[in-house]
Amino acid sequence: MSGAAASTADRPAADEAAEAIHIENLHKKFGALHVLKGVSVSARDGEVVAIIGGSGSGKSTLLRCINCLENPTSGIIRVNGEEIRLKPDGHGGAVPADRRQIERIRTRLGMVFQSFNLWSHMTLLENVIEVPVHVLGIRRAEAVATAERLLERVGLADKRDVYPAFMSGGQQQRGAIARALAIQPRVMLFDEPTSALDPELVGEVLKVIADLAKEGRTMVLVTHEMKFARQVATHVVYLYNGQVEEEGPPEQLFGDPRSERLKQFLRNVH
Amino acid sequence: MSIPITSLAEFAARSAWLQPHRILLMAVAAALVISAALFMRWDWLPNYYGLALQGIWRTIWILVVTCVLGIMLAVPLGLAQAAGPWWLAMPANAFCTVIRGTPLLLQLWLLYYGLGSLFPQFPWIRQSELWPYLRQAWPYAVLSLTISFAAYEGEVMRGAFAGVPRGQLEAARAYGMRPFTIFRRIWLPQALHRALPTLAGETVLQLKCTPLVATITVVDIYAVASRVRQDTFIVYEPLLLLALIYLIISGVIIFLFRKMEARIPVRLG
């Protein structure tokens, strides 16, 4: 991690807020492929951390390790101070030691996927109340009321009884954001939320995410939208080849990048 | 001279449906039915009315029971093959291959004549509570039709389970759903919905397998038609009526499956 150490001190208001996400020395191997090579990243309450990097840099894998959709090979992951207990899987990797623990932690993390992944056999409203009712044990009437409020917020109140196949990509993704918000997560995780969208639909989704950032929601955001990352992020991490190449506040990372690789990356994407 | 728009539209809709070739076909069908009623012999019908109703009822309950039990077996069979460990996938695959690879009539006879003649040799079976059932024919009919349906539908469900998009299962996992909840709420409903059009056809096929039970003395509607032929030497009329009855049951099956499919709208393309 060449440029990582120098920039940690630059983070504003760092010490007062509690750490929502803490990742330390995370390694991930897919067979012989070493995707993450000792990554340390943290997000404090109220922070918006944007993870940027070229394709294959490991940024999506990093995000997916936070809720153990990918099992890390080694390393420490803490969510709201609770460390995910891992045990060796017998093939040199690790798996969650306690399924109940990881399921509990996952209900605090609202994941939004690149390909929306709304459940296609349910209407939008049913999608949004599914986890509150069947995982969190919230009464249906209450869950419906919350869901209607959330759908209103993402501008889809009129689509509540529509099946995902009949919605545009942008509508599906906004619906997926409402579904993630419905579990009242401590942290929102976005995995390239606009990469699968037609260009003219990107704006409506980014606007919803920006609104969430404005109200001080803790978020970790993997994105290709550099301009957007610069606007909403409070902290930016640049991953290169499975390592943190440089991190810091957005003005510094985008305005005055130190690493040669980041400079080149920014030249290429702009 | 003006014709109201609505009646014009109505006429257009009706004329689109009532095209010359359709009218001709309907006339031919009506002529067939009328000539069948007038020129063929139906005087035997009152004598066999009660027996025929019993036969229809027996055909229907055998169909429903074997399809329901079969699909309940098919779900684990399909799941084992689609996502199970090898020691579950292999036996499930072997079961489906063997059953699908041998004639249903053979299976039926193996069970009825094989098991059926094996059981009485054991006194403890003869003395058990189950004996009154095991000495009858229908349990063997139900068993073999169930096994057959399970094997075919196990294969259908394997494909249906495998066809549910991974991402949707991953989303369920990402929100902390337990594996069984994922199966019950996301995976199974989607797999069943995907399989419905195939299952409709398979259920109609199963209906047409039910006459085989007549070969082991179960009196279904087909057995009733055979009885009429043997008693009265009237051949065509009972068979025509039999065809009509199977057609009607098939129609009802297809209608019910269409209803189930329509519960979730599907967008093509």
Interface residues (C-beta under 8 A of the other chain):
Chain A: N67 L69 R99 E103 R104 I105 R106 T107 L109 G110 M111 F113 S115 N117 L118 W119 S120 H121 E130 V131 H134 V135 Y163 A165 F166 A176 A180 I183
Chain B: P165 G167 Q168 E170 A171 A172 R173 A174 Y175 G176 M177 R178 T181 R185 I186 P189 Q190 H193 I264 P265 V266 R267
